[in-house]
Amino acid sequence: MGDIRKVLVVGPIDATLTLFSIYLHFASFDVETASDSVEARRKLGAGRFGILLADLETPDSDGAGNLSWLGRCSELLDIPIVIMGNHDPAETARLGTGIGASDIICKPYTFEKVKASLARSGFHKLSIPHPDDEPGSPP
């Protein structure tokens, strides 16, 4: 496993993924983003990550294309992969299970869903404050 606090967020850089990145940064994660699968593969090859949050769809690939490269990517074999999808939960879960994803998140994305997904992916012992908490207040 790579640096447990290093996260790669892959997907179209929109308001949702920007908020995920800000939230993860606020929770003391070192966040890198990739807007498409080409950039994600380059970053995965250059660095070690503790977890990957990947949207099913990116500007250069549809859900099936992203699942294909994620499933083949040897760099990912020892880190949790969280699939973010706007499809129905049962279908997203089926697709995520097919590539060995540790968890899925379906729209609408919320802080609580991200936090719960991180916990299910092995980050339950980390202190992850809510973005609305005062600095220094307990999570």
RANORNOR-V861704 format. One record per pair of residues at least 24 apart in sequence whose ideal C-beta (glycine too) atoms are under 8 Angstrom apart, sorted by the first residue. I is the first residue (numbers start at 1). GAP is how many residues later the second one is. If there is no record, write none. Layout:
I & GAP
I & GAP
This chain:
1 & 47
1 & 49
1 & 77
1 & 78
2 & 45
2 & 46
2 & 47
2 & 48
2 & 76
2 & 77
3 & 27
3 & 45
3 & 46
3 & 47
4 & 46
4 & 47
4 & 119
5 & 24
5 & 25
5 & 45
6 & 24
6 & 26
6 & 41
6 & 42
6 & 43
6 & 44
7 & 24
7 & 25
7 & 42
7 & 43
7 & 44
7 & 45
7 & 46
8 & 24
8 & 25
8 & 26
8 & 32
8 & 35
8 & 36
8 & 39
8 & 41
8 & 43
8 & 44
8 & 45
9 & 24
9 & 25
9 & 44
9 & 45
10 & 24
10 & 25
10 & 26
10 & 27
10 & 30
10 & 42
10 & 43
10 & 44
10 & 45
10 & 48
10 & 56
11 & 24
11 & 42
11 & 43
11 & 44
11 & 46
11 & 47
11 & 73
12 & 43
12 & 45
12 & 46
12 & 47
16 & 93
17 & 38
19 & 90
20 & 33
20 & 89
20 & 94
22 & 109
23 & 88
23 & 91
23 & 108
24 & 90
26 & 103
26 & 105
27 & 99
27 & 101
27 & 102
35 & 24
36 & 24
36 & 25
37 & 24
37 & 28
37 & 29
37 & 32
41 & 28
41 & 32
44 & 29
44 & 31
44 & 32
45 & 30
49 & 30
50 & 29
50 & 30
51 & 28
51 & 29
51 & 30
51 & 31
51 & 67
51 & 70
51 & 72
52 & 24
52 & 27
52 & 28
52 & 29
52 & 30
53 & 29
53 & 31
53 & 52
54 & 27
54 & 28
54 & 29
54 & 30
55 & 29
55 & 30
56 & 27
56 & 28
56 & 29
56 & 30
56 & 31
56 & 36
56 & 39
57 & 29
63 & 24
63 & 32
67 & 28
67 & 31
67 & 32
70 & 29
70 & 31
71 & 27
71 & 28
71 & 29
80 & 41
80 & 42
82 & 35
82 & 36
82 & 39
84 & 25
